Amino acid sequence: MTSSKLKLAANKKTEAPAQLLYPRSHDYPFLIKRWRAIAKSIGLRMRPFAESGGYPVYYLESQSPQPSVPSIYLSGGIHGDEPASTEALLAWAANNRDLVRSLRVLIFPCLNPWGLMHNKRCNEDDIDLNRGYRENPPPIVQAQLAILQGLRFDLAINLHEDYDAQGVYLYEPVSSKPHWGEKIIEAMSSAIPVDPRRNIDGHKAKAGVIRRRVTMDMMPNWPEAIALHFHYAKRTFTFETASEYGIEDRVAAHVAGISAAIRLIE
Ligand SMILES: [Zn+2]
């Protein structure tokens, strides 16, 4: 029994019927409605910047931040079948309002609304947006890159999920030193155990950390993380949670990882 089920079972004893926390995690309009409320309470500017399968796509940013405060880039939902990514961004912001106010943030709460609504990795044109950051970017990625023009973040985190994963793991470029991966994965493991595999998705992994030498030519079509690494962020991480765990645990793992990474910024 997973810890989330145990929690639900425990609730049953003491309270009237246990409620699923995320029954509408594929409901994009509901996600945006909740973000609007959080944006208002924190003072984030929320703007549409593109359209995807009939849905407006949004970003959120700090209003008039101090130039000296840490700058953070966060994105989720580029793969629509990874709903803990979108829920975790929302949960992190909702649970850390004072911290969010004290940072310079740029948040893409869901880059693939059509995919989220239909529980699909790709977008409405069957394109994997996370392979579109170098040559011939799809319109939404083009619009996103226009927003990023000239920006440089202290930290960028892309949230993902993996059906094959056996726990949590992350990608960290080998050149980003000192490495933070072990500390972040330890924080994430408070919610879901670390993926024990030594080979994950064809990459060498150690205790849930995949540390790769990132080169311009390693992939013909760049994922978001490679574009961020080379052009927009001092440090870039990709977090992965195992889709077979309960969504409450997957959200908690992502939130713990984001918090740990931000604490590591000097
Ligand atoms: Zn993904």
Boltz pocket constraint, residues with backbone or C-beta under 6 A from the ligand:
constraints:
  - pocket:
      binder: B
      contacts: [[A, 79], [A, 82], [A, 159], [A, 160], [A, 161]]
      max_distance: 6.0
